[in-house]
């Protein structure tokens, strides 16, 4: 039977099912940054309310990044026992609970909820590329672009909306932060029908196929997996260092705190542009390392501008950094999928890349802060970021080569 002769009654349900799964995945993606990005704008209010020191309050923004790395390694075991799509639904339920704990007046609940939310996001981070590879193998570039865009867009929405929400809740930061449990709960409900479907039961490869079994022991020695992990880690380190310290860099240069916050939020807009178009463009460009060079050059130009004239050209530097960071994030996530021959390999590569990658990323804000304290300025910390961008290009160029993990 040719494609043209397939009855409309057969194709329409499949089309609707595809749209439903795609919408559900993107709804989950939107929740993967809201609970984290909403904290930073109200950190001062949390400090004053609970009597926390700045270092104790800053843990609320550093804990999630380390959690993204540490809890990522639980994903393969959980996925085997629960199933990939059921596990994605479970992460939304746990995320909603972790965020809702912010309503609890005791400090332990705030930190415990932060760990719980970070763990849920960590597992979902790893599952998403595998789910996209499984459900949209023919539209990977499009879906990874939309996925990256959802991450940037959700962070921008949460950062911009949390302060007005706090004002709406009579100046209380607790309900303003707990509010972000609502979209997580909605994502859980929407995804529930897909989660309740019979999960796939992958079988372990035997015979000749066993040579390609994606064990961690083999992936840790595989140059493709190492390159993907290196690029993921270095771009994440750059991004979270930027997210944490650029407002302070601008304020130290004479920019008001309000304007610095607006500039950081604005940088998400150009990031959305490169996030959604980056994967599709990268698949067509040759040589394959050219997209990596472009995003690294954009970030380097932005950081160099902050080093030379941070206040005078701030909007330009934020535009360049937004474009570069958005493109780098979308490429790093896409390489996880592109360098894996199937969903099973994607899940393992995603665990390795995001597990080690986010653990490395967590060192960025801490390391930059220590360098700033030790040198009394921002010249050395930004210079270090520029050097790390060179390493990021090397790792990204290796990851961009058109080959699969565990294949010779």
N, C-alpha and C positions, 0 to 999 in steps of 0.2 A: 504493500500500500504506500503510495507516495504521500509526501507531506501535504500536498494540495487536497488529497482525498480524505484526510482525517476529519471526522465530523467536528463541527464547532462545539458540540456538546462535550467532546472529549478534551479539546484543547483549552476551552475556557476555564474549567476547574483547575487545570494544571497551571494556567497563567495566574489565576487568582491565588493559588497556593504559593506560587513563587513570589508574588507581590507581598503576600502575608508574611512569609519567612523573611524576606528582605527587610520589610518594615519592622518586624520584630527584632532583627539583629541590630538595626540602626537605633531603635529605641533603647536597647540594652547599651549600645555604644554611648549614647548621650548621657547615660548615668555613670560612666566610668571616670568622670572628672568633676562632676558637680559637687559631690560631697567633700572633695578635697579642696577645690578652688574656692569654695565659699568661705573657708576659714580665714584665709589671710587678711581680707579687708576688715574683719572684725576682731583681729587678734588683740588690738589695744584694749577693746572693750572687755575681752575675756580676761586679760591681765588685771585690769582694775577690779572687775567683779569678783574674781577668785583670789586676788592678792598674789598672783604668780610673778616670779621673776621673768625677765625677757627670755632667758635661756630655757626655763621650764615651759613657757608659752610656745617657744619656737619648736618644741618637740611635736606639737600638734601638726606642724607642716613637714617635719622631717620623718616622723614615724611612718606616714603612708608610703613614702618613696622606698624606704628600706623594706616595708611590708610587701610592696609590689615584687621585690626581688625574693625575699625569704619564702613567702607563701606560694610563689609560683611553682616551686619544686614539688608541692603536694598535688598538683594538677594531674599528672599521669596516673597516679594511684586512684584518685577520686574519679577520674574519667573512666577508667576500666571498671570500677565498681558500680558507678551510677549511670554512666552513659554521657556522651558529650553534650547533647541538647538538654537533658535533664539537669546536668550540672550547671549549665548556663542559667536555667531558671532558678535553681537553688541559690546561685550567687546574688541574684536580685533580691530574694527574700532576706538573705543574711545582710546584704547592704542596707536594705530598708530598716532592719532591726538596729544595726550599728549606728546609723544616722539618727534614728528616733531616740536612741539612748542619750542624746544631747539634751533632751528635755529633763532628764534626771538631775536633780540639784547637786549631787555629790561629784567631786572631782574624779573619782575612780571611774565613773560611768563615762565621763567625757573622754578620758584616755582609753578606757576599755573599748568604747564604741569606735574610737579612731582606729584601733588595732583591728577590730572586727570588720570595719568598712574597708580598711586597707587589704585585709586578707581576701575579702570577697572580690574586690577589684583586681587583685593579683591573679586569682584563678580565672576570672572572666577575661582579663587581658590575654592570657595564654590560650583560652578556648576560642576566642573570636577568630583569629586567623585560620584555625583548623575548621571551624564551622563554615567560614566563607569558602575555604577550599573544598569542603564536602558538598555544600549546597549550591555554590556558584562557581564551579570550576571553569565555566565558559565565560564568566564575567568578573574574573578576579580583579583586573585593573580598575574597573568601575567601582566595585564594591569596596576595595581597599581605599580608593580615593574618597568615597562617601564615609567610610569608617574613620579615616584620619580627620576629615572635615567635622564629623560629629564630635570627636574628641576636642578639637579646638573650639568649636562653637559652644559646646556645653561649658567649657571652662570660662569662656567669655561671658556667657549668660549668667552663670553663678556668681562670678566676680562682680558683675555690674548690678545684679539684682539684690544681693544679700543686704546691703546697707539700706536701700529703700524698704526691704522687708522688715528689717530691724525697727525702722521708724514706724512702720505699720503696726508692729507688735509692741507699741509703747516703749520703744528703746531697748527691748530685751533681745539679747543675742541668741538665747536658747531656742525659742520657736523659729527664729530666722534661719538657724542652722538645721533644726529638725525638719523644716519644711521640705528639704530635698529628699526626705524619705518618701514623699508622695510620688514623684516620677519613678522612683525605683519600684514601688509597690504596683504602679500602673504597668511597668514593663514586665513584672512578674506575672500579672494577670493576663496580659496580652500574649505572653510567650507560653503560658500554661498548656494550651492545646498541643503545641509543638513538642513540649517537654513530655507530655503524657503518651505520645506515640511510642510504639515499640522501638527501643534503642537498637542501633546496629550492634552486632556482636562480632568485633574484629577477631580474627583467628591469628595465632602466632605463625609466622612463616616457618616452613620446614623445607628440608632439602636444599636445592639451589637458592631458593628465596631467602633462606635463613641468613645468607651472607649480607643481606641488606636490612636485617632487623635493626631498627633505629634505637639501639641501647645507648645510654649515656656514656658508657665506656668507649664506644666507638665514635660517638659524636664529638667527644672531647679531644679526639685525635684527628678529626676530619678538618681539613683546611677550609672547606666551604662553610661549615658550621661555625668554625672559629671566626672567620671573617664577618659573617652575619652577626654573630654575638658582639664582636668588637665594634662594629659600626653602630649597632643598637645601643651599646653601653656608652660610647663616646658622644653620640648625639644626644642621648638622654642626660648625660652629665652636663653638657653644654646648655641644654634647655632648662634644667632645673636650677643651675647656677644663675642663668639669666633671669629666670622667674623670681628667684629669691633676692638677688642683689642689685639688679639694674635700677629699681626705684630708689635705692639708697645711693647708688652712684650719681643719679640725676639730682637728688636732693643735696648731696655734698657739693655739686657743681652750681647750686643756687636755684634749682627748680623747686617750686612748691610741692609739698606732699600730695596735694590734690591733683596737680597737673601730672606729676610723676605716675600716679595711679591711673590717670586717664590714658597716658601714653602706653603703659603696660597693657591695659585693656585693648587699646587701639591696635597693638601689634598682632593681636589675634586675627584681625580682619585680613591683612595680606597673607597671614598663615593659612587661612581658610582657602584662599585662591590657589596657592601652590599645593595645599593638601589634597584638594579635589582633582586638580589637573595633573599633578606630578606623576602618578603611576602610569596614566595613559600616555603621557608624553615620553616618559622614560622607556617604555616598551618600543618606541619607534626611533629613538635617537641612537646614532652610532658615532663614535665608539661608545660602548655601554657605560664607561666610566664618566662620560661627559655630564650627565645629570648630577652625579656626585660632586664633580668639580664646580658646577654652577651653584649648588646649595651651600657648599663649603665657602666659596668665594663671597656669596652674599652675607653669610655670617661673619666672615673675616672682615669685610668692609664695614659692617655694622659695629663690631667690637673695636676696630681701629678708629672709627669715628668717635666712639665713646672715650677712647684713650686721648684723642687729639683735641676735640671740641665737643664735650659731652652736652653742654647746654645749648650752644649755638645751632647745632644741627640735629637736635634730639629727635624731631619728628622723622627726619630722613633715616637716622640710625634705627629707629623703631620699625620703620617700614622695611628696611633691608633685613633686619634680624627676624622680623615676622615672616617675610618671604623665605628666608633661608631655613629657619626652624621648622616651618610648616612643610617645606619640601623634604627636609631631612627625616622628619618623623614618618611621613607617608612612604618614603623610600625604604626606611629601615623595616617597617611593618610589611611592605610588599615583598622585600627580599626573603623574609621568613616563608612566605607562600611560594614565591617563584623558585626558590632553590630546593623545594621539597616536591618529590614526585607524586605524593598522594596525601590525603588528610591525616593518615597515621604518622607519616614522617613530619608533616607540618606541626602536629601537636608536640612532638618531641623537640623539634628545632625551636618552636615558640617557647617551650619551657626553658631550654638552655639560654636562648638569646635574651628573653625578658627576665629570667631569674638572675643570671649573672649581670645582665645589662643594668637592671635597676639597682642592684647592690652597688655597682660601680657608680651609678648616677647619684646615689645618696651621699657619696663622698664629695660631690661637687660643691653644694652649698656650704658644707662644713669646711672643706679645704679652702675655699675662697675666703670665707670669713676669717680663718686662721691666718692666711696670708695677709689679709688686710690689717688685722691686728698687729702682726709682726712687723709690717713695713710702714704702717701709718698712712697708706694711700692705696690707690687703685691701679697704679701703673703695673706693678708686678702681677697682681691677680689677673688682670686682663691680658697681659703678655703671656701668661701661662695658658689661658684659654685659647689664644691664637696658636700657640705651639700644639696644643691638643687637637686643634682643627686640622693641622697637617697630618697627625696620626689618624684622625677621622677619615680624611680623604684616602689614605692608604688602605684602611680597612674597607671603606665603601667601594673603592675601585676593585678590590679582590672579590667582594660580595656581589658586585654587578656582573661578573662573568657568567655567561649563560651555561650553567652546569648545575647538577643536582648534588645534594649531600650523599655520601656513602656510595658514590659511583666513580668508577675509575675508567 
